Amino acid sequence: MSVEVLLIPLGIAAAAAWRESRSTNLCAKCKSTRLTDQTLLVEALQVMGAQNIIQSDDNVRAHTAFGSVMFQRVGDVFLGRVDQNDNATDTMLSQLEHAVGRVLQVRNVAVVRQRAQELGLRLVTEQAEDGTVKLVFEENA
């Protein structure tokens, strides 16, 4: 056995680790989200106040209050991270989940209103409080 045989695998491993730490194309250090819809992801980022949102196939980049963020579809879901700040990724993803909830709530309220109108119902009251929306309809006379 030679020392060279040992050094070659160590050199390859060191190069791979360095390449991963400098990676901007691959979603290294990303964390999983539950998002499968790129349009929903972009809308949620807009709700969070993101700027300069750039989309490509299965990839979204934006600038947020946390800094530059990146999302990449891997399989069925998007993985995301805050560039150059691993500690902020969890907080950003938590806020993203809340923003997704708000976007979906707005979408669902619109669907309920449309469906109620189709059924001939009239909106009597609408109450939005603590992240919930109550709609009360009555039948048109």
C-alpha positions, 0 to 999 in steps of 0.5 A, spaced: 500 500 500 502 506 498 500 513 501 498 515 494 492 511 495 490 514 501 491 521 499 487 521 493 480 519 496 481 524 501 483 530 496 476 528 492 472 528 499 476 535 500 474 538 493 467 535 494 466 539 500 469 545 498 465 545 492 458 544 496 460 550 501 461 554 495 455 552 491 450 557 488 447 552 483 445 546 487 440 547 493 446 545 498 444 546 505 436 547 503 430 545 507 424 542 505 417 545 504 411 542 503 410 547 497 409 543 490 406 549 486 411 554 484 405 559 482 403 559 490 411 560 492 411 566 488 405 569 491 407 567 498 414 571 497 410 577 494 406 577 501 412 577 505 414 583 501 420 579 497 423 583 491 426 581 484 423 575 484 426 571 478 423 564 476 426 559 471 424 552 471 423 549 478 427 554 481 425 561 484 430 566 487 428 573 490 431 578 495 427 578 502 428 581 509 432 575 510 437 576 504 437 573 498 433 566 498 433 560 493 428 555 492 429 549 487 424 543 486 427 537 488 422 531 486 415 533 488 417 539 493 421 545 493 427 546 497 429 553 500 434 556 503 437 563 505 443 564 502 449 566 506 445 565 512 443 558 514 441 560 521 435 564 518 433 559 513 428 556 519 425 563 520 424 564 513 421 558 512 416 559 517 414 566 515 413 563 508 408 557 511 404 563 514 404 567 507 402 561 504 396 560 508 394 567 507 394 566 500 390 560 500 385 563 505 384 569 500 383 564 494 378 559 498 374 565 500 374 567 493 371 560 491 366 560 496 363 567 494 363 565 487 360 558 489 355 562 493 353 567 488 352 561 483 347 558 488 343 564 489 346 566 496 347 573 499 353 575 503 350 577 510 356 578 514 364 577 513 368 577 519 376 576 519 379 575 526 385 572 528 387 569 521 380 566 520 374 568 516 367 567 517 362 568 512 355 568 513 350 567 507 342 567 506 338 565 501 335 570 496 328 571 497 
